Amino acid sequence: MWQDLRGGRCSMGDACSNPSDENGVYELIMKNFKRHYNSNRAPFGLYYHSAWFNSEHHRKGFIRVIDDLLTYYKDVYFVTKWELIQWIRNPTAMKELYRVNLFSCARDPHRPPPCLHPNICNVGSNSGARFLKTCQPCPKRYPWLDDDGQ
């Protein structure tokens, strides 16, 4: 759980009572990061809905946090959930991380290339047309609807 600057509890960063300026956003995130870092060092999830970043002070405060963590905390890594699970399965000492390339930015040769031009699909349903973007062929029906479009 996160704690907002007034002591309230929230499930993720953008569910907290958010400060109205960049410094407050920075303080909120760093307060919660340091609580993790200075205690059991459990993974600290930075979970936000994309709309949260539409506010300039949110974006600027968040980027300041990332810049400071990368500058002052040499034992902190930004990883995906998948990378975290791989590390949990095979914990590796800090001095060995670069040797095993666990958190390398090198591209996995088995991973498909990024999709730069997705298909825009117009898929009908009982409630009208639905649109989706995919790098796969367009489906005959919207992916999570029943066969009758409900």
Residue frames as qw, qx, qy, qz and C-alpha x, y, z in Angstrom:
[[0.000, 0.887, 0.462, 0.000, 0.00, 0.00, 0.00],
 [0.336, 0.422, -0.028, 0.841, 1.04, 3.55, -0.71],
 [0.245, -0.688, -0.477, 0.489, 0.54, 6.42, 1.69],
 [0.266, 0.806, 0.213, 0.484, -0.37, 9.89, 0.49],
 [0.315, 0.385, -0.338, 0.799, 1.23, 12.97, 2.06],
 [0.467, -0.475, 0.141, -0.732, -1.62, 13.26, 4.56],
 [0.282, -0.252, 0.862, -0.337, -1.25, 9.66, 5.79],
 [0.809, 0.233, 0.161, -0.515, -4.11, 8.22, 3.75],
 [0.517, -0.175, 0.807, 0.226, -3.68, 4.77, 2.22],
 [0.630, 0.572, -0.133, -0.507, -3.96, 4.09, -1.49],
 [0.927, 0.059, 0.367, 0.051, -3.44, 1.03, -3.70],
 [0.699, 0.273, 0.272, 0.603, -1.26, 2.69, -6.34],
 [0.337, -0.157, -0.014, 0.928, 0.37, 6.03, -7.08],
 [0.129, -0.217, -0.332, -0.909, -2.48, 7.61, -9.01],
 [0.476, -0.563, -0.648, -0.191, -5.08, 6.46, -6.47],
 [0.427, -0.350, -0.423, 0.719, -3.52, 8.66, -3.79],
 [0.026, 0.952, 0.247, -0.181, -4.64, 12.16, -2.99],
 [0.706, 0.292, 0.133, 0.632, -2.29, 13.80, -5.46],
 [0.289, -0.582, -0.092, 0.755, -0.41, 17.01, -4.70],
 [0.414, 0.853, 0.292, -0.123, -1.08, 20.03, -6.89],
 [0.201, 0.901, -0.360, -0.133, 2.53, 20.73, -7.85],
 [0.739, 0.448, -0.493, 0.099, 5.67, 19.01, -9.13],
 [0.057, 0.487, -0.709, 0.506, 7.47, 19.12, -5.77],
 [0.670, -0.178, 0.443, -0.569, 4.54, 17.47, -4.03],
 [0.930, 0.261, -0.151, -0.210, 4.37, 14.69, -6.62],
 [0.504, 0.518, -0.622, 0.301, 8.12, 14.14, -6.23],
 [0.233, -0.407, 0.654, -0.594, 7.80, 14.05, -2.42],
 [0.844, -0.030, 0.199, -0.497, 4.86, 11.61, -2.57],
 [0.902, 0.314, -0.295, -0.036, 6.64, 9.09, -4.79],
 [0.376, 0.515, -0.635, 0.436, 10.00, 9.40, -2.98],
 [0.487, -0.389, 0.503, -0.599, 8.33, 9.00, 0.44],
 [0.937, 0.027, 0.148, -0.315, 6.81, 5.71, -0.68],
 [0.756, 0.478, -0.418, 0.158, 9.96, 4.55, -2.47],
 [0.107, 0.560, -0.643, 0.511, 12.14, 5.23, 0.60],
 [0.723, -0.287, 0.379, -0.501, 9.69, 3.33, 2.82],
 [0.979, 0.191, -0.041, -0.065, 10.31, 0.25, 0.65],
 [0.594, 0.600, -0.416, 0.339, 14.00, 0.89, 0.15],
 [0.035, -0.559, 0.592, -0.580, 14.77, 1.46, 3.84],
 [0.748, -0.245, 0.424, -0.448, 12.76, -1.52, 5.11],
 [0.784, -0.056, 0.617, 0.030, 12.45, -4.91, 3.41],
 [0.021, 0.457, -0.581, -0.673, 13.16, -3.68, -0.15],
 [0.549, 0.408, 0.726, -0.071, 10.08, -5.36, -1.51],
 [0.306, 0.295, 0.530, 0.733, 9.51, -4.50, -5.17],
 [0.086, 0.528, 0.279, -0.797, 8.11, -1.00, -5.47],
 [0.380, 0.479, 0.712, 0.345, 5.47, -0.92, -8.18],
 [0.047, 0.343, -0.065, -0.936, 5.04, 2.26, -10.19],
 [0.175, 0.440, 0.848, 0.237, 1.50, 1.64, -11.41],
 [0.141, 0.444, 0.117, -0.877, -0.31, 4.54, -13.06],
 [0.537, 0.642, 0.547, 0.008, -3.13, 4.98, -15.51],
 [0.504, 0.260, 0.296, 0.769, -1.92, 6.82, -18.61],
 [0.043, -0.844, -0.339, -0.412, -4.32, 9.72, -18.00],
 [0.574, -0.732, -0.124, 0.345, -2.42, 10.62, -14.80],
 [0.569, -0.183, 0.258, 0.759, 0.48, 11.78, -16.98],
 [0.232, 0.724, 0.439, 0.478, -1.75, 14.30, -18.79],
 [0.299, -0.951, -0.071, 0.028, -1.02, 16.73, -15.94],
 [0.508, 0.702, -0.339, 0.366, 2.32, 18.43, -16.53],
 [0.278, -0.687, 0.526, -0.417, 3.22, 18.60, -12.82],
 [0.932, -0.159, 0.294, -0.141, 2.59, 14.84, -12.49],
 [0.854, 0.464, -0.069, 0.226, 4.90, 14.14, -15.43],
 [0.249, 0.768, -0.392, 0.441, 7.64, 16.47, -14.23],
 [0.555, -0.584, 0.470, -0.361, 7.56, 15.15, -10.65],
 [0.975, 0.021, 0.215, -0.044, 7.64, 11.55, -11.89],
 [0.731, 0.578, -0.177, 0.316, 10.60, 12.21, -14.21],
 [0.079, -0.775, 0.464, -0.422, 12.48, 13.91, -11.36],
 [0.811, -0.369, 0.401, -0.213, 12.01, 10.76, -9.28],
 [0.947, 0.274, 0.085, 0.146, 13.36, 8.55, -12.07],
 [0.433, 0.756, -0.295, 0.392, 16.32, 10.88, -12.63],
 [0.327, -0.702, 0.496, -0.393, 17.20, 10.91, -8.92],
 [0.918, -0.192, 0.326, -0.121, 16.82, 7.15, -8.52],
 [0.869, 0.426, -0.015, 0.250, 19.10, 6.51, -11.50],
 [0.259, 0.782, -0.332, 0.459, 21.63, 9.07, -10.22],
 [0.253, -0.620, 0.533, -0.518, 21.77, 8.35, -6.49],
 [0.795, -0.192, 0.496, -0.293, 20.67, 4.72, -6.07],
 [0.277, 0.518, -0.743, -0.321, 23.07, 2.48, -7.99],
 [0.088, -0.019, 0.991, -0.100, 21.36, -0.64, -6.62],
 [0.500, 0.456, 0.472, -0.565, 17.90, 0.25, -7.95],
 [0.138, -0.014, 0.789, 0.598, 16.64, -1.13, -11.25],
 [0.588, 0.316, 0.101, -0.737, 13.59, -0.34, -13.34],
 [0.050, -0.102, 0.960, 0.254, 12.36, -3.71, -14.57],
 [0.608, -0.127, -0.411, -0.667, 9.24, -5.26, -15.98],
 [0.786, -0.302, 0.339, -0.419, 7.21, -7.74, -13.96],
 [0.957, 0.249, -0.149, 0.007, 8.55, -10.52, -16.19],
 [0.462, 0.568, -0.509, 0.452, 12.16, -9.52, -15.46],
 [0.397, -0.521, 0.492, -0.574, 11.38, -9.42, -11.74],
 [0.944, -0.091, 0.156, -0.277, 9.94, -12.94, -11.87],
 [0.824, 0.414, -0.323, 0.210, 13.04, -14.17, -13.72],
 [0.138, 0.592, -0.564, 0.559, 15.24, -12.69, -11.00],
 [0.673, -0.372, 0.379, -0.514, 13.08, -14.24, -8.25],
 [0.986, 0.120, -0.044, -0.104, 13.45, -17.62, -9.97],
 [0.838, 0.150, -0.129, 0.509, 17.21, -17.18, -10.16],
 [0.271, -0.956, 0.002, 0.116, 18.43, -14.53, -7.67],
 [0.737, 0.385, -0.065, 0.551, 21.69, -13.04, -8.84],
 [0.481, -0.578, -0.159, 0.639, 24.15, -10.97, -6.81],
 [0.182, 0.930, 0.047, -0.316, 24.53, -7.32, -7.84],
 [0.180, -0.667, 0.580, 0.432, 28.08, -7.85, -9.04],
 [0.388, 0.016, 0.874, 0.291, 26.89, -10.67, -11.35],
 [0.470, 0.647, 0.446, -0.401, 23.90, -8.94, -12.94],
 [0.342, 0.759, -0.311, -0.459, 25.82, -7.54, -15.89],
 [0.116, -0.355, 0.900, 0.225, 27.58, -10.84, -16.53],
 [0.318, 0.268, 0.908, -0.050, 24.32, -12.79, -16.81],
 [0.081, -0.081, -0.442, -0.890, 22.58, -10.02, -18.80],
 [0.002, 0.478, 0.853, -0.211, 19.36, -10.48, -16.83],
 [0.109, 0.825, 0.363, -0.419, 18.33, -6.83, -17.10],
 [0.360, -0.158, 0.464, 0.793, 20.04, -6.11, -20.37],
 [0.417, 0.610, 0.110, -0.665, 18.48, -3.77, -22.88],
 [0.025, 0.275, -0.815, -0.510, 19.70, -6.07, -25.65],
 [0.722, 0.134, -0.116, -0.668, 16.85, -7.41, -27.74],
 [0.655, -0.082, 0.743, -0.109, 15.87, -11.04, -27.27],
 [0.087, 0.265, -0.717, -0.639, 16.42, -12.63, -30.71],
 [0.006, 0.314, 0.944, 0.106, 13.22, -14.70, -30.29],
 [0.128, 0.620, 0.471, -0.615, 11.08, -11.67, -29.56],
 [0.448, 0.643, 0.506, 0.361, 9.17, -10.30, -32.56],
 [0.283, 0.153, 0.030, 0.946, 10.08, -6.81, -33.77],
 [0.152, 0.400, 0.439, -0.790, 7.94, -3.89, -32.60],
 [0.295, 0.596, 0.711, 0.231, 4.69, -3.39, -34.45],
 [0.154, -0.248, 0.038, 0.956, 4.92, 0.04, -36.05],
 [0.378, 0.047, -0.351, -0.855, 1.81, -0.18, -38.23],
 [0.296, 0.141, 0.889, -0.319, -1.02, -2.08, -36.49],
 [0.104, -0.382, -0.756, -0.521, -4.18, -3.13, -38.28],
 [0.303, 0.039, 0.332, -0.892, -7.17, -0.96, -37.38],
 [0.097, -0.224, -0.951, -0.188, -10.08, -3.33, -37.11],
 [0.487, -0.078, 0.048, -0.869, -13.76, -2.42, -37.33],
 [0.178, -0.083, -0.980, 0.025, -15.48, -5.37, -35.69],
 [0.480, -0.375, -0.283, -0.740, -19.25, -5.45, -35.44],
 [0.086, -0.123, -0.883, 0.445, -21.24, -6.35, -32.34],
 [0.095, -0.659, -0.739, -0.102, -24.88, -6.12, -31.28],
 [0.204, -0.811, -0.276, 0.473, -24.18, -2.71, -29.75],
 [0.356, 0.922, -0.073, -0.135, -22.66, -1.34, -32.96],
 [0.728, 0.529, -0.301, 0.315, -19.20, -1.09, -34.41],
 [0.651, -0.714, 0.172, 0.194, -16.19, -1.58, -32.18],
 [0.537, 0.756, -0.335, 0.166, -12.66, -0.65, -33.11],
 [0.759, -0.565, 0.255, 0.197, -9.37, -2.11, -32.01],
 [0.365, 0.780, -0.505, -0.062, -5.76, -2.02, -33.10],
 [0.872, -0.282, 0.398, 0.046, -3.71, -5.18, -33.39],
 [0.071, 0.631, -0.680, -0.368, -0.61, -6.43, -35.13],
 [0.375, 0.079, 0.923, 0.047, -2.42, -9.71, -35.72],
 [0.096, -0.292, -0.683, -0.663, -5.04, -10.24, -38.42],
 [0.419, -0.196, 0.147, -0.874, -8.37, -8.60, -37.55],
 [0.197, 0.106, 0.943, -0.245, -10.67, -10.99, -35.64],
 [0.158, -0.394, -0.736, -0.528, -14.12, -11.90, -36.94],
 [0.441, -0.775, -0.396, -0.219, -15.65, -10.80, -33.63],
 [0.122, -0.805, 0.350, -0.463, -14.55, -8.58, -30.78],
 [0.399, 0.327, -0.822, 0.242, -12.14, -10.68, -28.65],
 [0.012, 0.005, -0.840, 0.542, -13.98, -10.91, -25.32],
 [0.591, 0.085, 0.097, -0.796, -17.57, -10.87, -26.51],
 [0.647, 0.112, 0.739, -0.151, -19.79, -13.94, -26.86],
 [0.324, 0.150, 0.757, 0.547, -20.56, -15.33, -30.32],
 [0.106, 0.767, 0.611, 0.165, -23.78, -13.26, -30.36],
 [0.268, 0.568, 0.020, 0.778, -21.84, -10.01, -29.74],
 [0.512, -0.793, -0.183, -0.273, -22.84, -9.56, -26.10]]
